[in-house]
C-alpha cells in the first residue's frame, strides 16, 4: 500500500513537470544560454532568432530555465515570448494560428514619424522604465502595438521598445515584411567629393610659385631659400593629411554609460563588430567614413559616430554617449 502511495505521488510530480514545460519563441538575433540564473555566469551556447525553446522553470524573476541540447540552461525573460504549451498541435490548428498571426501583423503594423528631438525609447510601457535608446526627430518607425493608452510599442534595431504616443504622428500603413532567415547589412555607394583634392592642388601651386620666386630672387641667400623650402614642405604635408589622406579607425571603442551599444570593434577598413546590450548579442556591420562621421548600416537603422580624435568617438541617436579606445 505504501509503495502504491509513493508511486502516485511520483507520477503526480512528473505530470506537473510535464505540464510546466511550455514552448517559447526567441525574439533576439542570438539569445545567450547561461549556466545559471546569474547574468554573469558562463555562456554555454546560443539560440537563433525565431527558434522554439522548451521552458522548464518560470519561477525566477528575470530568467527562464530551459532545455538546451542534452542539458539545461538559463535565458533572459526579456527576449523570449510564449507560443503554446509543449503539446504538439494538429496541422489544422497550426495553420489557423499561423494565418491569424500573419493577419494580425499585417493589420496592426503602421508607420509613424517622430515629432520630438531625441525621443526616449523605454524597455516597458512605463514612464519610469529603463531607457534603451533614443529616436531622432523626423525618424520613421514601425508601430507594432497601439493598445496602450499612453505608449506605442515600436520595432527598433535588434529588438522592441515603447515610446510616448504624444510624440508620434501616423504616416502610412506598412505591409508585413516576408520573414528572412538572415539579413545582410549593405553600405550604399558614397559619391566621391573632389573639393578637397581641388583645394590641395591650388595650395600646391601657390607653394611651388612661392618656392620659385624665393629661389629666383634670393639665390644669394641660402638660409632664406632653405627656410622657405621647410615652410612649404611642412605646409604641404599638413594640407595633405587634413584634406587628402583618408581617415582610418582601428581598435575597440567602449562606453561605460547605460546605453544600447556598448562596444565597437573596428577590425578592417569597412567592417565593425558591435556589442548590443539591449538584446545581449553581438553583430557585425559594414561602415563608411564621411569626413569626421562614421556611418554603420545595420538591419534597420543608421548608427552614427563622430570622430572627435584618435581615441574618442561620440555617438548620436541610439548610440548617444562617449566611446573611448581601449
BELNORFEN-V957626 format. One record per residue. N is the residue number from 1. SS is DSSP state (@ for helix, = for strand, . for the rest). PHI is phi in radians with two decimals (none if undefined). OMEGA is omega in whole degrees, -180 to 180 (999 if undefined). Layout:
{{N SS PHI OMEGA} {N SS PHI OMEGA}}
This chain:
{{1 . none 179} {2 @ -1.09 179} {3 @ -1.09 -180} {4 @ -1.11 179} {5 @ -1.07 179} {6 @ -1.16 178} {7 @ -1.13 179} {8 @ -1.13 178} {9 @ -1.09 180} {10 @ -1.09 179} {11 @ -1.11 179} {12 @ -1.13 178} {13 @ -1.09 -179} {14 @ -1.10 179} {15 @ -1.13 178} {16 @ -1.11 179} {17 @ -1.13 178} {18 @ -1.15 180} {19 @ -1.17 -178} {20 @ -1.31 -180} {21 . -1.33 -178} {22 = -2.23 -176} {23 = -1.68 180} {24 = -2.20 179} {25 = -2.01 -179} {26 = -1.43 180} {27 . -1.69 -177} {28 . -1.39 177} {29 . -1.07 -180} {30 = -2.60 -176} {31 = -1.64 -179} {32 = -1.38 176} {33 = -1.87 -176} {34 = -1.82 -175} {35 . -1.24 179} {36 . -2.49 -179} {37 . -1.47 175} {38 . -1.74 -178} {39 . -1.06 179} {40 . -1.80 -179} {41 . -1.28 -175} {42 . -1.13 176} {43 = -1.46 -177} {44 = -1.83 179} {45 = 2.93 -178} {46 = -2.46 170} {47 = -1.84 178} {48 = -1.38 180} {49 . -1.08 -179} {50 . 1.20 177} {51 . -1.32 179} {52 = -1.62 179} {53 = -2.27 180} {54 = -1.71 -179} {55 = -1.60 -178} {56 = -1.76 -176} {57 = -2.58 -179} {58 . -2.03 -174} {59 . -1.31 -180} {60 . -1.26 -176} {61 . -1.22 -173} {62 . -2.07 -174} {63 = -2.25 171} {64 = -1.83 171} {65 = -1.52 -172} {66 = -2.22 174} {67 = -1.56 -177} {68 = -2.26 -177} {69 . 0.97 -179} {70 . -1.80 -179} {71 = -2.54 179} {72 = -2.14 180} {73 = -2.66 -177} {74 = -2.29 178} {75 = -2.29 179} {76 = -1.20 179} {77 @ -1.18 -173} {78 @ -1.19 -170} {79 @ -2.05 174} {80 = -2.32 177} {81 = -2.38 -175} {82 = -1.27 178} {83 = -1.86 -175} {84 = -2.90 174} {85 = -0.98 -174} {86 . -1.17 177} {87 . -1.15 -174} {88 . -1.33 -180} {89 . -1.34 176} {90 . -1.27 -179} {91 @ -1.08 -180} {92 @ -1.13 179} {93 @ -1.13 -180} {94 @ -1.11 180} {95 @ -1.11 180} {96 @ -1.12 -180} {97 @ -1.12 180} {98 @ -1.14 179} {99 @ -1.11 180} {100 @ -1.12 180} {101 @ -1.14 179} {102 @ -1.14 179} {103 @ -1.14 180} {104 @ -1.10 179} {105 @ -1.10 -177} {106 @ -1.19 -175} {107 @ -1.60 -174} {108 @ -1.72 -179} {109 . -1.64 179} {110 = -2.28 179} {111 = -1.70 180} {112 = -2.20 179} {113 = -2.00 -179} {114 = -1.37 -179} {115 . -1.87 -178} {116 . -1.96 175} {117 . -1.40 177} {118 . 0.93 179} {119 = -1.20 -176} {120 = -1.31 175} {121 = -1.87 -176} {122 = -1.87 -177} {123 . -1.27 -180} {124 . -2.30 178} {125 . -1.42 -177} {126 . -2.52 -179} {127 . -1.08 178} {128 . -1.77 -179} {129 . -1.24 -179} {130 . -1.08 177} {131 = -1.42 -178} {132 = -1.90 179} {133 = 3.01 -180} {134 = -2.37 176} {135 = -2.00 178} {136 . -1.28 -180} {137 . -1.12 179} {138 . 1.25 176} {139 . -1.29 176} {140 = -1.64 -179} {141 = -2.32 179} {142 = -1.66 177} {143 = -1.59 -176} {144 = -1.90 177} {145 = -2.69 -179} {146 . -2.08 -175} {147 . -1.32 180} {148 . -1.23 -176} {149 . -1.30 -175} {150 . -2.10 -174} {151 = -2.25 170} {152 = -1.85 172} {153 = -1.60 -175} {154 = -2.13 175} {155 = -1.65 178} {156 = -2.11 -177} {157 . -1.00 176} {158 . 1.05 179} {159 = 3.04 -179} {160 = -2.36 180} {161 = -2.77 -177} {162 = -2.20 178} {163 = -2.31 -180} {164 = -1.18 180} {165 @ -1.15 -174} {166 @ -1.13 -171} {167 @ -1.97 176} {168 = -2.21 175} {169 = -2.21 -174} {170 = -1.21 178} {171 = -1.82 -179} {172 = -2.90 176} {173 = -1.14 -180} {174 . -2.14 177} {175 . -1.25 -180} {176 . -1.12 -178} {177 . -1.37 176} {178 . -1.28 -177} {179 . -1.13 179} {180 . -2.02 -180} {181 . -1.27 179} {182 . -2.64 180} {183 . -2.17 179} {184 . -1.81 180} {185 . -1.27 -179} {186 . -2.14 179} {187 . -1.79 180} {188 . -1.18 179} {189 . -1.15 179} {190 . -1.81 180} {191 . -1.21 -180} {192 . -1.29 179} {193 . -1.76 -178} {194 . -1.66 -177} {195 @ -1.07 -179} {196 @ -1.14 179} {197 @ -1.13 179} {198 @ -1.08 179} {199 @ -1.08 -179} {200 @ -1.13 178} {201 @ -1.09 179} {202 @ -1.10 179} {203 @ -1.09 179} {204 @ -1.09 178} {205 @ -1.09 179} {206 @ -1.11 -180} {207 @ -1.14 178} {208 @ -1.17 177} {209 @ -1.14 178} {210 @ -1.08 179} {211 @ -1.10 -180} {212 @ -1.06 -179} {213 @ -1.22 177} {214 @ -1.11 180} {215 @ -1.22 -176} {216 @ -1.22 -173} {217 @ -1.76 178} {218 . -2.23 -177} {219 . -1.11 -179} {220 . -1.47 -178} {221 . -1.95 -177} {222 @ -1.17 180} {223 @ -1.09 -180} {224 @ -1.14 179} {225 @ -1.14 179} {226 @ -1.08 179} {227 @ -1.10 179} {228 @ -1.12 179} {229 @ -1.09 -180} {230 @ -1.10 -180} {231 @ -1.07 -179} {232 @ -1.15 180} {233 @ -1.14 180} {234 @ -1.12 179} {235 @ -1.09 179} {236 @ -1.11 180} {237 @ -1.12 -179} {238 @ -1.18 175} {239 @ -1.14 -179} {240 @ -1.17 -177} {241 @ -1.24 -180} {242 @ -1.48 -171} {243 @ -1.91 -174} {244 . -1.90 -174} {245 . -1.13 -179} {246 . -1.24 178} {247 . -1.30 -180} {248 . -2.23 178} {249 . -2.06 180} {250 . -2.38 176} {251 = 1.66 -178} {252 = -1.87 178} {253 = -2.00 -175} {254 = -2.26 178} {255 . -2.23 177} {256 . -1.69 -178} {257 . -1.42 -179} {258 . -1.50 -177} {259 . -2.30 -175} {260 . -1.18 -177} {261 = -1.66 -173} {262 = -1.70 -178} {263 = -2.43 174} {264 = -2.24 -179} {265 = -1.91 -179} {266 = -1.46 -175} {267 . -1.66 -179} {268 . -2.48 -175} {269 . -1.23 -179} {270 . -2.48 -178} {271 = -2.27 -179} {272 = -2.43 177} {273 = -1.78 -173} {274 = -2.04 174} {275 = -1.71 -178} {276 = -1.81 -179} {277 . -1.29 -177} {278 . -1.18 179} {279 . -1.83 -179} {280 . 0.93 -176} {281 = -2.46 178} {282 = -2.25 178} {283 = -2.42 -180} {284 = -1.92 -176} {285 = -2.33 172} {286 = -1.53 178} {287 = -2.63 174} {288 = -2.32 176} {289 = -1.99 178} {290 = -2.09 -176} {291 . 1.17 178} {292 . -1.77 -176} {293 = -1.99 174} {294 = -1.72 180} {295 = -2.07 178} {296 = -1.79 -178} {297 = -1.90 178} {298 . -1.66 -173} {299 . -1.00 -174} {300 . -2.23 -173} {301 . -2.03 173} {302 = -1.75 179} {303 = -1.64 -174} {304 = -2.04 179} {305 = -2.26 178} {306 = -1.62 178} {307 = -1.46 179} {308 = -1.40 174} {309 = -2.77 -176} {310 . -1.12 -175} {311 . -2.06 -176} {312 = -2.42 173} {313 = -2.13 180} {314 = -2.11 -178} {315 = -1.58 177} {316 = -2.23 179} {317 @ 1.14 179} {318 @ -1.07 -175} {319 @ -1.69 -175} {320 . -0.89 180} {321 = 2.59 -179} {322 = -1.93 -178} {323 = -2.06 -177} {324 = -1.94 -178} {325 = -1.24 180} {326 . -1.33 999}}
